């Protein structure tokens, strides 16, 4: 009977181990994967709402004012008579929306 009791404990341990793995996966999802998906959604929304006159910064660290917007690219004025064209995906953030339009 003593050996039979140990065999039953081992089977129960396997089930609790499986439960532990699922619990760890659930925690990883809510701590790592879900926040990243939310961040990507916010960045995509910001990039789709770009307008002429917005002050922006690129992923390379270039600051400027949006001079023109097309489907996939944005023209940024970085200095007097200096414009560069970058992909929308290169825009990292809006510094102050509409700052150029109020001048």
C-alpha positions in Angstrom: 0.0 0.0 0.0 2.8 2.4 0.7 4.1 2.2 -2.9 0.6 2.6 -4.3 0.3 5.9 -2.4 3.5 7.2 -3.9 2.3 6.4 -7.4 -0.9 8.3 -7.0 1.1 11.4 -5.7 3.3 11.4 -8.8 0.2 11.5 -11.1 -1.2 14.4 -9.1 2.1 16.2 -9.3 2.0 16.0 -13.1 -1.3 17.7 -13.3 -0.3 20.5 -10.9 2.9 21.0 -13.0 0.8 21.4 -16.1 -1.4 23.9 -14.3 1.7 25.8 -13.3 2.9 26.0 -16.9 -0.4 27.4 -18.0 -0.4 29.9 -15.1 3.1 31.1 -16.1 2.0 31.4 -19.8 -1.0 33.5 -18.7 1.2 35.8 -16.6 3.7 36.2 -19.4 0.9 37.1 -21.8 -0.5 39.8 -19.6 2.9 41.2 -18.6 4.7 41.1 -21.9 2.7 40.3 -25.0 -0.5 42.3 -24.3 1.2 45.6 -23.4 3.4 45.4 -26.6 0.3 44.9 -28.7 -1.3 47.9 -27.1 1.8 50.0 -27.7 1.9 48.9 -31.4 -1.8 49.9 -31.8 -1.1 53.3 -30.3 1.9 54.0 -32.5 0.0 52.9 -35.6 -2.9 55.2 -34.7 -0.5 58.1 -34.1 1.2 57.5 -37.5 -2.1 57.4 -39.3 -3.2 60.7 -37.7 -0.2 62.8 -38.8 -1.1 66.2 -40.2 0.8 69.1 -41.9 2.2 71.4 -39.2 2.7 68.7 -36.5 6.2 68.8 -34.8 7.5 65.2 -34.9 10.6 63.2 -34.1 11.8 60.3 -36.1 13.1 57.0 -34.9 16.6 58.3 -35.8 16.2 61.3 -33.6 15.6 63.9 -36.3 13.2 66.7 -35.2 11.1 68.7 -37.6 7.7 69.9 -38.8 5.6 68.0 -41.2 5.4 69.8 -44.6 3.5 67.2 -46.6 1.8 63.9 -46.0 1.2 61.1 -48.6 0.0 57.5 -48.2 3.3 55.9 -47.1 5.7 58.9 -46.7 6.0 62.1 -44.8 8.0 65.2 -45.9 9.6 66.9 -42.8 11.0 70.4 -42.8 14.1 70.2 -40.6 15.6 73.6 -41.4 15.0 76.6 -43.6 14.7 75.3 -47.2 15.6 71.8 -46.0 13.1 69.0 -46.3 13.5 65.3 -46.0 11.1 62.5 -46.9 10.7 59.5 -44.6 8.4 56.6 -44.2 5.4 57.0 -41.9 6.8 54.1 -39.9 9.9 56.2 -39.1 7.9 58.7 -37.1 8.5 57.9 -33.4 6.3 60.6 -31.9 4.5 63.9 -32.1 6.2 66.6 -30.0 3.3 69.1 -30.1 0.4 68.6 -32.5 -0.4 71.5 -34.7 2.4 73.7 -33.4 3.4 74.8 -37.0 -0.2 75.5 -38.0 -0.7 78.2 -35.3 2.2 80.4 -36.6 
